[in-house]
Amino acid sequence: MTVENTEESSGATEATLFDVIGGAEKLREMVDRFYDLMELEPEFAGIRALHPPTMEGSRDKLYWFLSGWMGGPSLYIEKFGHPRLRARHLPYAIASGERDQWLRCMAWAMQDVGIDAGLQERLMQSFYETADWMRNRQG
């Protein structure tokens, strides 16, 4: 996913979301904060319960997925192939409440790690579309 044009000596190039967010280090910080909040904050108990007791694997998978989705290295695809997000999440009951918890947790994580407000808004629009599509239960 590209974001903006930047000038280089060889001509115009397009920056990716991965570049704009701050690369691997900033993305990892955001993902880690997301899972820290999920484990610490009672309002995220519903989505925490959908995860295994230890979440190192979940942390890595989300980081790997977002890296490629944002135009950085395609780490998830290299390890597992096509993400098939909806199919991989079908075993978990995801309704509007779980969607909203996930989105709130991600918004909080982005704010905590200092993602630019405009970029947060843009990412939240995309995250909402995906999270809403992941719903597989009424309510």
C-alpha positions as CSV (number, residue, x, y, z in Angstrom):
1,M,0.0,0.0,0.0
2,T,1.5,3.3,-1.0
3,V,1.0,6.6,0.6
4,E,2.7,9.6,-0.9
5,N,5.2,10.7,-3.4
6,T,8.7,11.7,-2.2
7,E,11.5,13.0,-4.3
8,E,14.8,11.2,-4.6
9,S,17.8,11.9,-6.8
10,S,16.6,9.2,-9.3
11,G,13.0,10.6,-9.5
12,A,9.7,10.2,-7.6
13,T,9.0,7.2,-5.5
14,E,6.1,6.2,-3.4
15,A,6.4,5.7,0.3
16,T,4.6,2.8,1.8
17,L,2.6,2.8,5.0
18,F,5.4,0.7,6.4
19,D,7.8,3.5,5.7
20,V,5.5,6.2,6.9
21,I,4.7,4.5,10.2
22,G,8.4,4.2,11.0
23,G,9.4,0.8,9.7
24,A,9.9,-2.5,11.5
25,E,10.8,-1.0,14.9
26,K,7.7,1.3,15.1
27,L,5.4,-1.4,13.8
28,R,6.7,-3.9,16.3
29,E,6.2,-1.4,19.1
30,M,2.6,-0.8,18.0
31,V,1.8,-4.5,17.8
32,D,3.4,-5.2,21.2
33,R,1.5,-2.4,22.8
34,F,-1.7,-3.8,21.3
35,Y,-1.2,-7.1,22.9
36,D,0.0,-5.6,26.2
37,L,-3.2,-3.6,26.4
38,M,-5.2,-6.7,25.5
39,E,-3.6,-8.6,28.4
40,L,-3.8,-5.6,30.9
41,E,-7.2,-3.9,30.3
42,P,-10.4,-5.6,31.4
43,E,-12.4,-4.0,28.6
44,F,-10.5,-6.3,26.2
45,A,-11.2,-9.5,28.1
46,G,-13.6,-10.7,25.3
47,I,-10.9,-10.6,22.6
48,R,-8.2,-11.8,25.0
49,A,-10.2,-14.9,25.6
50,L,-10.1,-15.8,21.9
51,H,-6.3,-16.1,22.1
52,P,-4.0,-18.8,23.5
53,P,-2.7,-18.5,27.0
54,T,0.6,-17.1,25.8
55,M,0.4,-14.7,22.9
56,E,4.0,-14.6,21.5
57,G,2.8,-16.4,18.4
58,S,-0.2,-14.1,18.0
59,R,2.1,-11.1,18.4
60,D,4.5,-12.4,15.7
61,K,1.7,-13.3,13.3
62,L,0.0,-9.8,13.5
63,Y,3.4,-8.1,13.1
64,W,4.3,-10.3,10.1
65,F,0.9,-9.7,8.5
66,L,0.9,-6.0,9.0
67,S,4.4,-5.7,7.7
68,G,3.4,-7.0,4.3
69,W,-0.1,-5.4,4.4
70,M,1.6,-2.0,4.9
71,G,4.0,-2.6,2.0
72,G,7.0,-3.8,4.0
73,P,8.5,-7.3,3.9
74,S,5.9,-10.0,3.2
75,L,6.9,-12.0,6.3
76,Y,3.5,-13.6,6.9
77,I,3.2,-14.8,3.3
78,E,6.8,-16.1,3.3
79,K,6.0,-18.2,6.4
80,F,2.4,-19.3,5.8
81,G,1.2,-18.4,2.4
82,H,-1.9,-16.3,1.7
83,P,-3.3,-14.9,4.9
84,R,-6.9,-16.1,4.3
85,L,-7.9,-13.9,7.2
86,R,-11.6,-14.7,7.3
87,A,-11.1,-18.4,6.9
88,R,-8.4,-18.5,9.7
89,H,-10.7,-16.6,12.0
90,L,-13.9,-18.6,11.4
91,P,-13.4,-20.9,14.4
92,Y,-13.6,-17.9,16.7
93,A,-16.9,-16.2,17.6
94,I,-16.5,-12.7,16.3
95,A,-19.5,-10.4,16.6
96,S,-19.7,-6.6,16.7
97,G,-18.5,-6.6,20.4
98,E,-15.3,-8.4,19.5
99,R,-14.8,-6.2,16.4
100,D,-15.2,-3.1,18.5
101,Q,-12.8,-4.3,21.3
102,W,-10.2,-5.1,18.7
103,L,-10.5,-1.7,17.1
104,R,-10.5,0.2,20.4
105,C,-7.4,-1.8,21.5
106,M,-5.6,-0.9,18.2
107,A,-6.6,2.7,18.4
108,W,-5.2,2.9,22.0
109,A,-2.0,1.2,21.0
110,M,-1.4,3.6,18.1
111,Q,-2.0,6.5,20.3
112,D,0.3,5.2,23.0
113,V,3.2,4.7,20.6
114,G,2.8,8.1,19.0
115,I,1.5,7.3,15.6
116,D,0.6,10.6,13.8
117,A,-3.1,11.4,14.2
118,G,-3.8,11.6,10.5
119,L,-2.2,8.2,9.9
120,Q,-4.1,6.8,12.9
121,E,-7.4,7.9,11.2
122,R,-6.4,6.4,7.9
123,L,-5.4,3.1,9.4
124,M,-8.5,2.9,11.6
125,Q,-10.7,3.2,8.4
126,S,-8.9,0.3,6.9
127,F,-8.9,-1.7,10.1
128,Y,-12.6,-1.1,10.5
129,E,-13.3,-2.5,7.1
130,T,-11.3,-5.6,7.7
131,A,-12.6,-6.1,11.3
132,D,-16.2,-5.7,10.2
133,W,-15.7,-8.2,7.4
134,M,-14.3,-10.7,10.0
135,R,-17.6,-10.8,11.9
136,N,-19.0,-14.3,11.7
137,R,-21.7,-14.2,14.4
138,Q,-24.8,-12.0,15.0
139,G,-24.7,-9.3,17.6
